[in-house]
Amino acid sequence: QAQFVASGGGLVKPGGSLRLSCAPSGHISSLYATGWYRQAPGNPRELVAAIISDGDPLYMDSAKGRFTISRDSVKKTVSLQMNNLKPEDTAVYSCNACLLGTYSCVPAWDSWGQGTQVTVSS
């Protein structure tokens, strides 16, 4: 099973922006969506947004209106543009193949690749 490498995190002030990128290490079936997840210290991992090749993206409430997920079919990457960042967005962001539902995207496998740290602080 392929893993994903996330990049683009960093330290940003409240109201700032970051663009994260997710690249798979191998082939991913088009049956899977790609989801961005995040995990803050002491909290479980949660879905942020997900996208599949032939459907509308899914956004959790925390991301709606501020984050945009997109696919690059040539580079095989999935990006997450994050605007108007808030301190509560601070977390390690990771991506994974997932099975897309109406309100969720369940990770397709248990292993996770390298995440990227996003810290929002003044």
C-alpha positions as CSV (number, residue, x, y, z in Angstrom):
1,Q,0.0,0.0,0.0
2,A,1.3,3.4,-0.9
3,Q,1.9,6.1,1.8
4,F,1.6,9.8,1.5
5,V,4.1,12.5,2.3
6,A,2.7,15.8,3.5
7,S,4.7,19.0,3.2
8,G,4.2,22.8,3.4
9,G,3.6,23.3,7.1
10,G,5.2,26.0,9.3
11,L,4.6,28.7,11.8
12,V,2.1,31.4,10.8
13,K,0.3,34.2,12.6
14,P,-3.4,34.2,13.1
15,G,-5.1,35.3,9.9
16,G,-2.2,34.0,7.8
17,S,-2.2,31.3,5.1
18,L,-0.4,28.1,4.2
19,R,-0.6,25.7,1.4
20,L,0.0,22.1,2.1
21,S,0.9,19.4,-0.4
22,C,0.3,15.7,-0.3
23,A,2.1,13.3,-2.6
24,P,1.7,9.5,-2.7
25,S,4.7,7.2,-2.8
26,G,3.0,4.8,-5.2
27,H,-0.1,4.2,-7.2
28,I,-3.5,4.9,-5.6
29,S,-6.6,3.5,-7.1
30,S,-9.0,6.1,-8.4
31,L,-11.7,4.4,-6.3
32,Y,-10.1,6.1,-3.3
33,A,-10.5,9.7,-2.3
34,T,-7.6,11.6,-0.7
35,G,-8.2,13.1,2.7
36,W,-6.4,15.7,4.7
37,Y,-6.5,15.0,8.5
38,R,-5.1,16.7,11.5
39,Q,-4.2,15.8,15.0
40,A,-3.6,18.2,17.8
41,P,-1.8,17.1,21.0
42,G,-4.1,15.1,23.2
43,N,-6.8,14.9,20.5
44,P,-7.8,12.2,18.1
45,R,-7.0,12.5,14.4
46,E,-9.8,14.3,12.6
47,L,-10.8,14.7,9.0
48,V,-10.4,18.2,7.6
49,A,-11.3,17.8,3.9
50,A,-11.3,15.1,1.2
51,I,-11.5,15.0,-2.6
52,I,-12.0,12.3,-5.2
53,S,-11.4,12.5,-8.9
54,D,-15.0,12.6,-10.0
55,G,-16.9,14.2,-7.2
56,D,-17.3,17.3,-5.1
57,P,-14.9,17.9,-2.3
58,L,-16.0,17.3,1.3
59,Y,-15.2,19.8,4.0
60,M,-15.6,19.5,7.7
61,D,-17.2,22.4,9.5
62,S,-13.7,23.5,10.8
63,A,-12.6,24.0,7.2
64,K,-15.6,25.4,5.4
65,G,-15.1,28.9,4.0
66,R,-11.4,28.9,4.9
67,F,-9.7,25.9,3.4
68,T,-9.7,24.7,-0.2
69,I,-8.7,21.2,-1.3
70,S,-7.6,20.5,-4.8
71,R,-6.1,17.8,-7.0
72,D,-3.3,18.0,-9.6
73,S,-4.0,15.0,-11.9
74,V,-0.6,15.5,-13.6
75,K,1.5,15.6,-10.5
76,K,-0.7,13.2,-8.6
77,T,-0.7,15.6,-5.7
78,V,-3.5,16.9,-3.5
79,S,-3.2,20.4,-2.0
80,L,-4.9,22.1,0.9
81,Q,-4.9,25.9,0.8
82,M,-5.6,27.2,4.3
83,N,-6.6,30.8,4.7
84,N,-7.5,32.9,7.8
85,L,-5.7,30.4,10.0
86,K,-6.6,30.3,13.7
87,P,-4.7,29.1,16.7
88,E,-7.1,26.1,17.0
89,D,-5.8,25.0,13.5
90,T,-2.5,24.1,15.2
91,A,-1.9,20.4,14.6
92,V,0.1,17.8,12.6
93,Y,-1.5,17.5,9.2
94,S,-1.4,14.3,7.3
95,C,-3.0,12.8,4.3
96,N,-4.2,9.3,3.4
97,A,-6.3,7.4,0.9
98,C,-9.8,7.2,2.2
99,L,-13.3,5.8,1.5
100,L,-15.5,8.8,0.8
101,G,-19.0,9.0,2.3
102,T,-21.5,11.8,2.6
103,Y,-20.1,13.2,5.8
104,S,-16.8,11.4,6.3
105,C,-13.8,9.8,4.6
106,V,-12.6,6.7,6.4
107,P,-8.9,6.1,6.0
108,A,-8.3,3.2,3.7
109,W,-5.5,1.7,5.7
110,D,-3.9,2.1,9.2
111,S,-0.5,3.2,8.2
112,W,0.3,6.9,7.9
113,G,3.1,8.6,6.1
114,Q,5.0,11.7,7.3
115,G,2.8,14.6,8.4
116,T,3.6,18.3,8.5
117,Q,3.4,20.5,11.5
118,V,1.2,23.6,11.3
119,T,1.5,26.1,14.2
120,V,-0.7,29.2,14.3
121,S,0.6,31.6,16.9
122,S,1.2,35.3,17.3
